[in-house]
Amino acid sequence: MKRRNFIQSAGLSLPLLLNGFKLRAMPKSSIFSAISSENDRVLVLIQLNGGNDGLSMITPLDQYDKLANARGNILIPQGSLLDVGSNQAFHPGLAGIKSVFDEGKMAVVQAVGYPNQNRSHFRSSDIWTSGSPATENWTTGWLGRYFQQGQPDFPIDYPNAEYPDPFALTLGGNVTETCQGTAANFSMAINDPFNLNPLATGGNDVPPSTPYGDELAFLRQSIESTNAYSDGITEAANSATNMATYPDDNNLAQQLKNVALLIAGGLQTKVYVVNLGGFDTHAGQVALDPTLGSYPALMELLSGAVSAFQQDLVLLGIEKRVMTMTFSEFGRRIRSNDSLGTDHGDAAPLMLFGSCVRPGFTGESPEIPDNPEVQEAVAMQYDFRNVYGSILMDWFEVEQADVQNLLFPDFSYIPLVDGCNVSATSQLPVPELAFTPYPNPFSGTVNVSFQSGNEHVRLSLFDGAGQELKVLINKRLDAGEHTIIFDSDGLASGSYYFHLRLENGRQKTKLVVKARG
């Protein structure tokens, strides 16, 4: 029996062992400093399970007429949307989150996804939690690899005097795969920090020198570590009091309430993962009135929980230590279906909260075709791994070379942190990226013109289902203006997207249409 199944069969939420994942050698200095108590910053991840409809959550007003044509049966009336500037509007259920945005404590990264989108819940969740390419299966989580480099012997002899608390906590019944390391999961799952009953270790006899004995020894070690961690968790929960009022009948709010309590109570945990389910809205996403129904209810749950949590962090005096980020396995398609719902799609906006984020919008409104096909979804502007890596750099002080080892060699930094005396890599505005495909629509060839410095450039072509069809450039170019001529012979008529990525966070996606011949 595999160790993962062995432990799960015991019904325990304990560190789990997976197959090994070989990492290149990397210096430990920056990793150690990031995990040490000297860096007291905390990352809170809100996982929106099921695939969030980003076009409903944050609606691009400059694309509203095209959205009305493609999803008129679920589209919120424009007068009901919450205009936040930059041609963007929040869902009316996000009034609390809009207040956080208006205070300059919220950032939105537009159209976050990955190349060659997989629209399976399970596979796409694996990709987002592992930080892997869509074409590879990795058995470690992106934060698990981060923790692993500083703590290669975990979980043996943990907790200890230097690291007395869990590295990560999942609020819920299952540990998060984001924190899976090469030897064990760095996350511990809890439901109620005030009710952590000790687990029986199963005896003190010496396990036999057999594979079963090895598994039994590992299980006992995990139980002992969990019991030892539990004391510190309960002590932290009893050492603080929430200052904000959280909404009732809101499980996400209860999770975040406990997170705030544990941070304020002195727990040295670096990462918390909370969950809100219900986003797989194939049918009944809205009622006949689009402002009512299951999705509006989800937006109210999310907004009420996040706004109360942010207020609590301020009142507790810990807001500069905490950054919160949402993520979901994919967005939904542009066209709604006849069941007042949406089907699995590609990219969606990602939200960041905290007094240290660079506020406002990163990226542009997603471009919506005049008449999108059924399979078409929002095209990726930003690879989610670039968001992860930028947070590791600016929030946890990880060197860029280490980020490239942990995530992928083509990592491109995005400035997402600004202020709070954190080590933001760049406080300067990101230069505008001029990028023009023409003619558009086209029938034969299309010209792609752009300007770059002396830097690495990647230009690729995607179809409307998020599949990367061709890489046109992937190399360093001299500074100046460049024009690439692309021959579309062999492409069917329809919508396509050129994705251009330069260094220092400059990225842009442009819609082009191949006309019928």
Secondary structure as the mmCIF struct_conf table of DSSP 4:
data_model
#
loop_
_struct_conf.conf_type_id
_struct_conf.id
_struct_conf.beg_label_comp_id
_struct_conf.beg_label_asym_id
_struct_conf.beg_label_seq_id
_struct_conf.end_label_comp_id
_struct_conf.end_label_asym_id
_struct_conf.end_label_seq_id
HELX_RH_AL_P HELX_RH_AL_P1 ARG A 3 SER A 9
TURN_TY1_P TURN_TY1_P1 ALA A 10 GLY A 11
BEND BEND1 LYS A 28 LYS A 28
HELX_RH_AL_P HELX_RH_AL_P2 SER A 29 ILE A 35
BEND BEND2 SER A 36 SER A 36
TURN_TY1_P TURN_TY1_P2 SER A 37 GLU A 38
STRN STRN1 VAL A 42 LEU A 48
TURN_TY1_P TURN_TY1_P3 ASN A 49 GLY A 50
HELX_RH_AL_P HELX_RH_AL_P3 GLY A 54 MET A 57
STRN STRN2 ILE A 58 PRO A 60
HELX_RH_3T_P HELX_RH_3T_P1 LEU A 61 GLN A 63
HELX_RH_AL_P HELX_RH_AL_P4 TYR A 64 ARG A 71
TURN_TY1_P TURN_TY1_P4 GLY A 72 ILE A 74
HELX_LH_PP_P HELX_LH_PP_P1 LEU A 75 PRO A 77
HELX_RH_3T_P HELX_RH_3T_P2 GLN A 78 SER A 80
BEND BEND3 LEU A 81 LEU A 81
STRN STRN3 LEU A 82 GLY A 85
TURN_TY1_P TURN_TY1_P5 SER A 86 ASN A 87
STRN STRN4 GLN A 88 PHE A 90
HELX_RH_3T_P HELX_RH_3T_P3 PRO A 92 LEU A 94
HELX_RH_AL_P HELX_RH_AL_P5 ALA A 95 ASP A 102
TURN_TY1_P TURN_TY1_P6 GLU A 103 GLY A 104
STRN STRN5 MET A 106 GLY A 113
BEND BEND4 PRO A 115 ASN A 116
HELX_RH_AL_P HELX_RH_AL_P6 HIS A 121 SER A 130
TURN_TY1_P TURN_TY1_P7 GLY A 131 GLY A 131
TURN_TY1_P TURN_TY1_P8 ALA A 134 THR A 135
BEND BEND5 THR A 139 THR A 140
HELX_RH_AL_P HELX_RH_AL_P7 TRP A 142 GLY A 150
TURN_TY1_P TURN_TY1_P9 PRO A 152 ASP A 157
BEND BEND6 PRO A 159 PRO A 159
BEND BEND7 ALA A 161 GLU A 162
BEND BEND8 ASP A 165 ASP A 165
BEND BEND9 PHE A 167 PHE A 167
STRN STRN6 ALA A 168 LEU A 171
BEND BEND10 GLY A 172 ASN A 174
HELX_RH_3T_P HELX_RH_3T_P4 GLU A 177 CYS A 179
STRN STRN7 GLN A 180 GLN A 180
BEND BEND11 THR A 182 ALA A 184
STRN STRN8 ASN A 185 ASN A 185
BEND BEND12 PHE A 186 PHE A 186
STRN STRN9 SER A 187 ILE A 190
BEND BEND13 ASN A 191 ASN A 191
TURN_TY1_P TURN_TY1_P10 PRO A 193 PHE A 194
HELX_LH_PP_P HELX_LH_PP_P2 ASN A 197 ALA A 200
BEND BEND14 ASN A 204 ASP A 205
HELX_LH_PP_P HELX_LH_PP_P3 VAL A 206 PRO A 208
BEND BEND15 SER A 209 THR A 210
HELX_RH_AL_P HELX_RH_AL_P8 PRO A 211 ALA A 237
TURN_TY1_P TURN_TY1_P11 ASN A 238 SER A 239
BEND BEND16 ALA A 244 ALA A 244
HELX_LH_PP_P HELX_LH_PP_P4 THR A 245 PRO A 247
BEND BEND17 ASP A 248 ASP A 249
HELX_RH_AL_P HELX_RH_AL_P9 ASN A 251 ALA A 264
TURN_TY1_P TURN_TY1_P12 GLY A 265 GLY A 266
STRN STRN10 VAL A 271 LEU A 276
BEND BEND18 HIS A 282 ALA A 283
BEND BEND19 GLN A 285 VAL A 286
BEND BEND20 LEU A 288 ASP A 289
TURN_TY1_P TURN_TY1_P13 PRO A 290 THR A 291
BEND BEND21 LEU A 292 GLY A 293
HELX_RH_AL_P HELX_RH_AL_P10 SER A 294 LEU A 316
TURN_TY1_P TURN_TY1_P14 GLY A 317 GLY A 317
HELX_RH_3T_P HELX_RH_3T_P5 GLU A 319 ARG A 321
STRN STRN11 VAL A 322 PHE A 327
BEND BEND22 GLU A 329 GLU A 329
STRN STRN12 ARG A 332 SER A 336
TURN_TY1_P TURN_TY1_P15 ASP A 338 SER A 339
BEND BEND23 LEU A 340 LEU A 340
STRN STRN13 THR A 342 HIS A 344
BEND BEND24 ASP A 346 ASP A 346
STRN STRN14 ALA A 348 PHE A 353
BEND BEND25 GLY A 354 GLY A 354
TURN_TY1_P TURN_TY1_P16 SER A 355 CYS A 356
STRN STRN15 VAL A 357 VAL A 357
STRN STRN16 GLY A 360 THR A 362
BEND BEND26 GLY A 363 GLY A 363
HELX_LH_PP_P HELX_LH_PP_P5 SER A 365 GLU A 367
BEND BEND27 ASP A 370 ASN A 371
TURN_TY1_P TURN_TY1_P17 VAL A 374 GLN A 375
STRN STRN17 ALA A 377 ALA A 377
HELX_LH_PP_P HELX_LH_PP_P6 VAL A 378 MET A 380
BEND BEND28 GLN A 381 GLN A 381
STRN STRN18 TYR A 382 ASP A 383
HELX_RH_AL_P HELX_RH_AL_P11 PHE A 384 PHE A 396
HELX_RH_AL_P HELX_RH_AL_P12 GLN A 400 LEU A 406
BEND BEND29 LEU A 407 LEU A 407
TURN_TY1_P TURN_TY1_P18 PRO A 409 ASP A 410
STRN STRN19 VAL A 417 VAL A 417
TURN_TY1_P TURN_TY1_P19 CYS A 420 ASN A 421
BEND BEND30 THR A 425 THR A 425
BEND BEND31 LEU A 428 LEU A 428
HELX_LH_PP_P HELX_LH_PP_P7 PRO A 429 GLU A 432
STRN STRN20 PHE A 435 TYR A 438
BEND BEND32 PRO A 439 PRO A 441
STRN STRN21 PHE A 442 PHE A 442
BEND BEND33 SER A 443 GLY A 444
STRN STRN22 THR A 445 SER A 452
BEND BEND34 ASN A 454 ASN A 454
STRN STRN23 GLU A 455 ASP A 463
TURN_TY1_P TURN_TY1_P20 GLY A 464 ALA A 465
BEND BEND35 GLY A 466 GLY A 466
STRN STRN24 GLU A 468 LEU A 477
BEND BEND36 ALA A 479 ALA A 479
STRN STRN25 GLY A 480 ASP A 487
TURN_TY1_P TURN_TY1_P21 ASP A 489 GLY A 490
HELX_LH_PP_P HELX_LH_PP_P8 LEU A 491 ALA A 492
BEND BEND37 SER A 493 SER A 493
STRN STRN26 GLY A 494 ARG A 501
BEND BEND38 GLU A 503 GLU A 503
TURN_TY1_P TURN_TY1_P22 ASN A 504 GLY A 505
STRN STRN27 GLN A 507 LYS A 514
HELX_LH_PP_P HELX_LH_PP_P9 ALA A 515 ARG A 516
#
